[in-house]
Amino acid sequence: MIKRTNQISAYQLTGNKGAYIVTLEHLTNTASGCPRFRACIVKLEENKEGKLCLKDGEGLLNACYNFTGHYLNELGEARWILDHYEEQAD
């Protein structure tokens, strides 16, 4: 079993290219006190019934990032990393 001591939050967000689940794990702050996060992003698709679900036949994880926070609240950090992911996916 993996023992985690960090808080993990999950958000369902809509970006410019669709719906996503973004998880944020709050890591130990940097030496200068800046917040650090690990974010994982999973893209969702609509099924035949019009409900959001995970994509079939592909890896579940679309991207994973470790980054220094921007002094936003957690939802703001999740939105920032999703915007970054969509820019990089172009």
C-alpha positions in Angstrom: 0.0 0.0 0.0 1.2 3.5 -0.8 1.2 5.8 2.1 0.4 9.4 1.1 0.8 12.3 3.5 -0.1 15.1 1.1 -3.5 16.4 0.4 -5.0 15.5 -3.0 -7.9 17.4 -4.5 -9.8 16.6 -7.7 -11.7 19.0 -10.0 -13.9 18.5 -13.0 -13.1 21.4 -15.3 -14.1 22.4 -18.8 -11.4 23.8 -21.0 -11.3 25.1 -24.5 -11.0 21.6 -25.9 -13.4 19.6 -23.7 -14.0 18.4 -20.2 -11.2 17.1 -17.9 -10.5 15.8 -14.4 -7.6 17.5 -12.8 -6.1 16.2 -9.6 -3.8 18.4 -7.5 -1.4 17.0 -4.9 0.1 19.7 -2.6 3.8 18.9 -2.2 6.3 20.3 0.2 6.9 24.0 -0.3 10.2 25.1 -1.9 13.0 26.4 0.4 11.7 30.0 -0.3 8.2 29.0 0.8 6.6 28.8 -2.6 3.8 26.2 -2.9 4.5 23.1 -5.1 2.0 20.8 -6.7 1.8 17.6 -8.7 -1.1 17.7 -11.2 -2.6 14.9 -13.3 -4.9 15.5 -16.1 -7.5 13.1 -17.7 -9.6 14.0 -20.6 -13.3 13.0 -20.6 -15.6 12.3 -23.6 -19.3 12.0 -24.0 -20.7 8.5 -24.4 -23.7 7.5 -26.5 -26.1 8.6 -23.7 -24.4 12.1 -23.6 -22.7 11.4 -20.2 -19.1 12.2 -19.5 -16.8 9.2 -19.2 -13.2 8.2 -19.7 -11.9 7.6 -23.2 -12.1 3.9 -24.3 -9.0 2.2 -25.7 -6.4 4.8 -24.6 -4.3 5.4 -21.6 -6.2 7.1 -18.8 -3.6 9.6 -17.9 -3.1 12.4 -20.5 -0.5 14.4 -18.6 1.3 14.8 -15.3 3.1 17.9 -14.1 5.1 19.0 -11.1 5.1 22.8 -10.8 5.6 25.7 -8.5 2.3 27.4 -7.5 1.3 30.9 -8.4 -0.3 31.9 -5.0 -3.8 31.2 -6.4 -6.3 29.1 -4.5 -6.3 25.3 -5.5 -9.1 25.8 -8.1 -7.0 28.6 -9.6 -3.9 26.4 -9.8 -6.0 23.5 -11.4 -7.4 26.0 -14.0 -3.8 27.4 -14.6 -2.3 23.9 -15.3 -5.2 22.9 -17.5 -4.7 26.1 -19.6 -1.0 25.2 -19.8 -1.8 21.6 -20.9 -4.2 22.8 -23.6 -1.5 25.2 -24.9 1.1 22.5 -25.0 -1.3 20.0 -26.7 -1.6 22.3 -29.8 
